[in-house]
Amino acid sequence: MWNVTGWDWDAHSSEAIERKVAKQIRGGDIVLLHDGSHRQLGLDRSHAVAATERLVANYKAEGYEFVTILDCLS
């Protein structure tokens, strides 16, 4: 269902997540980001949260529009 992943569950910084997404994104993409790690429940997810906030702000500033998966299917 997604075609871009930030590998955020394994990243050591929000900048690393942003770089991985930026290398892949072209527009019309579905970006996969996680709210934690598959390795252990309750791990720090602040890198993914910070990266998500900056990615959304940066791409909105470039004119990208964000929609829900349901919007894509209708």
C-alpha positions as CSV (number, residue, x, y, z in Angstrom):
1,M,0.0,0.0,0.0
2,W,2.9,2.4,0.6
3,N,5.7,3.2,-1.7
4,V,8.0,5.3,0.5
5,T,9.4,4.3,3.8
6,G,11.5,6.3,6.2
7,W,12.9,3.3,8.0
8,D,12.0,5.3,11.1
9,W,11.8,2.2,13.4
10,D,15.6,1.8,12.9
11,A,16.7,5.5,12.7
12,H,18.9,7.2,15.2
13,S,17.8,10.7,14.3
14,S,14.9,12.6,12.8
15,E,17.4,13.9,10.1
16,A,18.1,10.4,9.0
17,I,14.4,9.7,8.6
18,E,14.0,12.9,6.6
19,R,16.9,12.1,4.3
20,K,15.5,8.6,3.6
21,V,12.1,10.0,2.7
22,A,13.5,12.8,0.6
23,K,15.4,10.3,-1.5
24,Q,12.2,8.5,-2.5
25,I,9.3,11.0,-2.6
26,R,8.1,12.1,-5.9
27,G,4.4,13.1,-5.4
28,G,1.4,11.0,-5.2
29,D,3.3,8.7,-2.8
30,I,2.1,7.0,0.4
31,V,4.7,7.4,3.1
32,L,5.1,4.7,5.7
33,L,6.2,5.9,9.2
34,H,5.8,4.1,12.5
35,D,5.0,5.3,16.0
36,G,7.6,3.0,17.6
37,S,9.8,0.0,17.0
38,H,9.1,-3.6,16.3
39,R,12.0,-4.6,18.5
40,Q,10.4,-3.5,21.8
41,L,7.2,-1.8,22.9
42,G,7.5,1.6,24.5
43,L,10.7,2.7,22.8
44,D,11.4,6.4,22.3
45,R,9.6,7.6,19.1
46,S,10.5,11.2,19.3
47,H,12.7,11.0,16.2
48,A,9.8,9.8,14.1
49,V,7.5,12.5,15.5
50,A,10.0,15.3,14.9
51,A,10.7,14.0,11.4
52,T,7.0,13.8,10.6
53,E,6.3,17.3,11.7
54,R,9.2,18.7,9.6
55,L,8.4,16.6,6.6
56,V,4.7,17.7,6.6
57,A,5.7,21.4,7.0
58,N,8.4,21.3,4.4
59,Y,6.4,19.5,1.7
60,K,3.3,21.7,2.4
61,A,5.5,24.7,1.8
62,E,6.5,23.2,-1.5
63,G,2.9,22.9,-2.5
64,Y,2.3,19.2,-1.7
65,E,-1.2,18.3,-0.4
66,F,-1.7,15.7,2.3
67,V,-4.8,13.4,2.2
68,T,-6.0,10.4,4.1
69,I,-5.9,6.9,2.7
70,L,-9.7,7.0,2.5
71,D,-9.4,10.1,0.3
72,C,-7.1,8.2,-2.1
73,L,-9.6,5.4,-2.4
74,S,-12.6,7.5,-3.2
